[in-house]
Amino acid sequence: NLRADPAPIVAFARTPHVVQVSISPDRRFLAYVISEGDDRSVVVHDRRDKQSKPTTLWSNDGRKDRDVVWCGWANPTRIVCGTSSSIGRDTSRRTNVFRANRLIAFNHDGSQSTVLMRDASTRRTLNQDDIIDWTPADPDTVLIALRKGRDDEQAVYKLNVYTSELQEQAVIAGPATYISDGAGNVRIASVPNRSASTTYHVRLTGESGWRRWGAIDYLEANEEIEPWLVRPGTNRLIGAKQHEGRLALWE
């Protein structure tokens, strides 16, 4: 019988060699994250130019205090990535180190690289590396949620991926979570309550105001549909509700 040596523990904790593969909207470029030991790099490959070599756009240079979490295409030539890094000092007397998440952007060839919203309020942007939706009708921007002012109120902004300009698109009172229709329009907002429940609000096509949809109590049996998404250009909502003892999709 053939017997192999047990796999070392480090093999189970090893990061996959290639992750976060994405293709540009015109299908010309592939972007992906490569891991080699402690090195993490963002790489772009031109699928049309068979002679070209992959281009490295960003690397953590083996530093464990910096990492790239994900990457995606804002338009056919502009890439946006979410990064994580450690900020502060670790001394023998005190540890003042915390994680910060930021958005960075590059062109497909590595030019015009920038940390987005670098000059904005640190309190608002240090933990902002999520995108609500891409905006194909406005390819220079993406939709993000960002703290508005000094409280926990979250607003939705269009963020210019070249200049970091912000344009407010929607806001609702409270620390809301927003859901887009996949076409660059925010249609659902959920606001957690003090109890184990969440209140949902929706926006109809062509309206800027919010309408209360209902509240979901997670400790009780619910007859309300929990909104998950809205079909683009319609007022058709898809969500989840219990049906005969199982969670089912409803429209």
Salt bridges, closest charged atoms under 4 A:
ASP46 OD2 - ARG28 NH2 2.86
ASP61 OD2 - ARG66 NH2 3.60
ASP65 OD2 - ARG63 NH2 2.86
ASP67 OD1 - ARG40 NE 2.77
ASP138 OD2 - LYS158 NZ 3.31
ASP152 OD1 - ARG147 NH2 3.86
GLU168 OE1 - LYS148 NZ 3.22
ASP181 OD2 - ARG187 NH1 3.98
GLU207 OE2 - ARG211 NH2 2.83
GLU244 OE2 - HIS243 NE2 3.77
GLU251 OE2 - ARG231 NE 2.81
GLU251 OE2 - ARG236 NE 3.37
